[in-house]
Structure formats: C-alpha cells, structure tokens
C-alpha cells in the first residue's frame, strides 16, 4: 500500500493505492495539470487563451470541451465562461492570497464570451474569460486514478481537497450531515458557499459560486451540495451547478447517473430520492476519458 | 320526641348533609376540570394538525424532487468529502 500527501491547486491532496510503487507520482501529475489549467498562472494554457483569445493546447481543448458539455447538460447552471465575473468580484488570484479587499470594480451582469474548439485549437469571441475552477480539480482526481490503474493499481482513492474519486472499492466516505456513502467505483464532490468567501472593495460579502444567469454570487436557498457521480469531473461540476441553480439542476441529475445531498440555509438536509448511501455505479459507468 | 324519633331524625340529617357534601365536591371538581381545560386551550398550540407557519416551512422541500435526508449513521469512514 502507498499513501502520498501533497499540496496542489490551492488545497491538500491525499492518495492511497494498493500498489507498492508507482512510476509517476500523483503530485507530479496534478502539478502538470495545474500548470496548464489554472487561470492564476500567467503561463498556463488557460491564461494564454484569456490573454490572446486563442490557444492551441490538447489538454485545454479536452477539459474545456468537457466543461462546455457540462454546461449543456446542466442547462447553463454550470458555466466555464465565468472567469471575468469571478475576477471582477476580486477572485483574480489564488484564493489563499485574497487577504485584502479587491481593488476591482464590481460588475453587474454577465460578460459575454463564446468558446469555440477546433481540434486542439481554442478560440474566444467576446470580452469574457474562461475559468475551469469548477471542474479542473475533479478532472485531476480522475486523471490520477486512471494513471495509477494504468500502472497496475487495483484499489485507489484520491482525495483532492474534498473531491474524492475511488476505484476498486468499497471505500466508505463521509459526507455532509453526519452521513456516509460506500463507493466502489465513482466519485463524490462537495461545494459550499460557506468557504471561499471574501469581501469586495464595495464591502460586499461574496462567495465563489456564481449564478450564470446574473453573473453574481448565487442567492439560492442552498449553501452546500454533495454530488455523487460516475467520475470526479462530473461530480465537481454538478456540485457547483446544484448550488448555482438547484431548481433547474436537481431534475437533471438522475439522467447523468448522479445524485445530490444538499444543505438548506435554514439547517435542513435534503437528498435526491435515490441518493446512494450504499452506492453501486450503473452498469457500464466508468471514467470516461484517459488522455494524460 | 322519643329516642327512636331522635335517631331517625339524626340519620335523615346525616344523609342530607352527606348528599350536600357529595354534590358540593362534585361541583368543585367539575369547576376545576373546566378551568383546567380552559387554561390549557389558551396556553398551547391550537391543534397538532395545525402547525405554526415556521414549522411547515421547515418541513417543505426547498426544491421539487428532494426528500428529507436520513438520520446520521456515524460509521467509520476512510475520508470525508470536504466543502471546497
């Protein structure tokens, strides 16, 4: 058994596998992904795209393509084109460095942008920006799992700052409300408005879950969402989408093989009817991509 | 009045007095029960079938399609999915 702990993507990671030794360390995998997908690194593919309005990068094209498909699957409740809105609210650098109010001007409404993908080439039209923060960490969890399985591991659990993916379970994982689930192959992710909060230059208390309809922090009646899905990228994106627009997204979960446990701001916990407290993945469900 | 008449008269008076005591006691008990019932009805919620508005709001799902989560299980877990 091997356990590796490290910090990446602004959070702590914990990886356990039954493999005695692995050729590629999970920390190196996540670092490589962060170097290309973070909008806080000036030399990343995402930053180049936002700055130059075009970038050719296979990893960027793949992850942005997944994110845009999730936007379609959630009727727009998850949207990777919210980079300008987050920056305008002051979330323009890695969260741990937001210690003083932003000097940015608060922007009301959406900043329009359209992303087009042609092979490995990505182009942007419009003044907005791309942010893969709602799916990038989950994607990295999935890549680490696939890499470790490719290296011979049969049992893997990857905890990327609370976004957890597993293979070869069962693994019992704690979720909100003192509840737990048993995952064999799949993922669980939790999003919350109670973390990653800061104060803008205007004195507003804001959080990082943006409602794409308004371009402003979501004012939904939920403040935490736990989503179980076949893979971590999907769980990550859906957890964000449920908080942004629960009335629209909750009915869409089951067709995606996903389930939600949510916390209402008045303190009550609710769940979709088939939330898998003893989760078994659907037949045929598997990590949908391997392209490190 | 003979001794026999005196005893019969005393017995009659005792019965009357005892009846009066019983009737009075019954009246007092009935009055106390009525008062208690009346006090209870003004001191508590009108009826279990009519919940205060705040309670009804707390039991209604915030989004259609959600059901109340079960009670916590408190079992050992390998990791916890933390909010991010």
Interface residues (C-beta under 8 A of the other chain):
Chain A: X11 X14 X16 X137 X157 X159 X161 X162 X163 X164 X171 X172 X173 X174 X175 X176 X177 X178 X179 X180 X188 X189 X190 X191 X192 X194 X195 X196 X221 X222 X224 X226 X246 X247 X250 X251 X260 X261 X262 X264 X266 X268 X269 X270 X271 X272 X273 X275 X277
Chain B: X57 X58 X61 X62 X63 X64 X65 X66 X67 X68 X69 X70 X72 X73 X74 X75 X76 X77 X78 X79 X80 X81 X82 X83 X84
